[in-house]
């Protein structure tokens, strides 16, 4: 039985430019439809229209269980969203209320739509957090979004979306921020929910391997139009359109071409630990702490890449922030034989840069692209002329695959993948000697992923720059890293040359990560 029917869907943005054109598809009850395409192809806008969050043009039709919902009033939509249709947003940090605990936010959703008492709603919330793989769920009930890792925040969003057993779940990049083992868990969870609840799912992703695992049918979009659609195996085994073939070929990640030459040490971490308080007594004294990074030691040679892998909450990102001086812990971190605590802050910023995991929250929404990228140059290189600064900005924009006309646009005018490219450009423009990359390709579609990895390799070869490459994408790590360090619960469980880690892992946990990525 048809649950969702979309016909002649057209969407225009301010100025009348049409960004979604004549999109049409059907979704049966219990069916999973995967929507794929590059950043800016219209995938997310199509989903937002189905949810009534982005207006469609006249003569567009969206029917849910035979009822035309495109003409619904906002009051009618309030009974649909979160109840009949659940939604998992791409960027959880922007979707979760930073002033409320995650437990309160999920419980509110349950109480609003199902009328449960607060105690009952909290009890269900706890079970939901366990269901989506949140460790120590009882303690996480009272955690705020900023206290969770990117992957944990995404799992909270999933728990919220499925809280009221919707008929249709729209998942916009639901596994982007998750490590490979949790990806598998989430995919299994969604498949189980589909079976138990006869719930249909629209699964939007740039990760074609994930779509192939979960979807019954696939819809391929490019520049707002449907290029091709059909059964999943038909699309992947015998694509008809050249664009579809390009997407599939691009998902075969680059092989590691780095030279494993040992050179002088640029970074040394010596018995570094970082803890966060999770409980205080009446007088404010810390009575219980959790170690995000626990007695970690390693070195990085100049011109080489260290890949850091592990599940969400393993301490990868916390360690990355510490390397650029944004977290203060115990132990020592030396950059070019100097303790980073003794290095002038401005000098450290010029030498060490970071690309954050969530570009939407790391880019100033009030600044255009030119201002975002040139800010570092203006602050750290005041001797440069305006013309020199602009030329550097245009040059680095071109390197990351953006156009000159994008220079006056603002972050909200770009897709998630394009925003990540802006973040990479902002870091590279200062020509740092060490770049900490925290999930740099997680928000990018497969064709851009390959381009960015190739770009990073080219830059490394030209500039002899060193990388800390943090990722849950084992294929990307294998393509980039000379050495790989595996972390779990804040500790290093294994560290070795990349080819040895992938061909002959010694630790059971490392084997699980690699097997989950296959």
C-alpha positions, 0 to 999 in steps of 0.5 A: 500500500502506498504511504507517500506519493510525491508528484511534480514537486517544484521548489524555488528559493528567494529570487525565483531560482528553481532548485527542485524540478518535477521530482516524483516518487512513491514510497510503500509502507515498510519500504526504504527509499535511499536518496543520493546525489552530490551536495546541493542536488536538492536531496535535503530540500525535497525531504524538508518539503515532505515535512512541510518545512520548505514551501513547494510551488503551486501544482506540486503534490505530496500525499500521505496515506492518500491525503494531500498534505502540501496544502496543510496549515501550520496547525495541521502540520503540528499533528504530523511532525514528530508523530506520523513523520519523524525526522533526523536532521543532518547536524544535531548540534544545530537541532538540539536545544543547548539549554536543555538536557537531552533527557528533557528534550526527548521526554518533551517530545513523548509527552507532547504527542502521547500525553504521558506523565513526566516520569513515564516519559523519562523511563521511555527516554532512558530505554530509547537512549539504550536502544540507540547505543548511548553508553551509561544512558542513566548518566547521559539523561542529564547531559547537555548537547555540548557534553556529548560527542558528535556521534552521541548527539546524532544518536540522541536525534535518532532516539527523538525521531523514533520516540513516537513510532512514526509511520514515516521516518526521514533520515537526513545523513543519519550515520554521517557523524558515526563511527563504522561500528555504530553505523552498523548498529544504527542501520540494524536498528532502523531495519528492525524498526521498519519490520516491527512498526511497518515504518517507511524510511526516506534515507538521504546519504552521500555514502553509497555503501550505506545506502546499498545496505539499507535501501530497497529503492534508490533515487539519484538526484542532480541539480534538483532533478531526478536523474535515475531511480529503481531497485537498489541492486539494479542501480548499483549493478547496472546504472543507466546514467553516466552521472550515476556511474560517476557516483558509484565509481567515486565511492571506491576510495583512493589507495594510500600513496603516501611515502612512509619516510621517517623524518624529524619529529614535529609533534610529541605527546607525552603521557597526556590525560584529559578529564571532565567533571560529571558530578559535584557536591554541594560546595562545588567540589568535583566528586566524579570525573570521566577521562576523555583521554587517558595517558596517551603518548605518541609522535608524528614526523614532519610531512606524515599523517597519523590517522586516529580511529575509534568509536564515538566517545573514544576521545579522538576529538577531545585529543584533537582539540588538545593538540591545538591548545583548546583543551588543557589537561595533564602531561605534555604536548610538544610542537617542534620541541616546544611545550605548546603552553609556552608558545605564543598563542598567535604563533601557535595558530599560524603553525597549527590549524584545525578543521572542525567536525561540524562546519555549520557551528564553526562558521560565523553566520554573520560573515560571508565566505571572504570574511571567514577565510581572510579573518586569519590572514588579517589577524596574523599577517597584517603586513599583507595588502588587501589585494594580496589577501583577496588573491590568497582567498580566491586561490584557496577557494579554487583548491577546495572546489568552490567558485569565485562567485561564492566569495560574497555568500553566507554559510546558510546559502551552502549545503553541508558539504560546501560548508565543510570545504569552506572550513578546510579553506579557512584552515589552509589559507594560513599555510600551517605546518600541522593540520588537525582534521576532525572528520574532514570528509564526513559531510561530503558526498562521495565524489567530493570525498575523493577530491578532498582526500586527493587535494589533502595529499597534493597539499601535503606533498607540496608543502610537506605539511603534517596531518592528524586525521581523525575519522570513523571512515576506515577507508578514508583513514587507510587512504590518508594515513602513514600510521594509525592509532586506535582509541577506545575509552580514552586509551590507545589500544593499538598503534602501528604503520597503516598497512600493518593495522589494516592487514594484520590487526593485533587487538580484538577491538581493532579487528571489530572496527575493520570488519564493520567497515567492510 
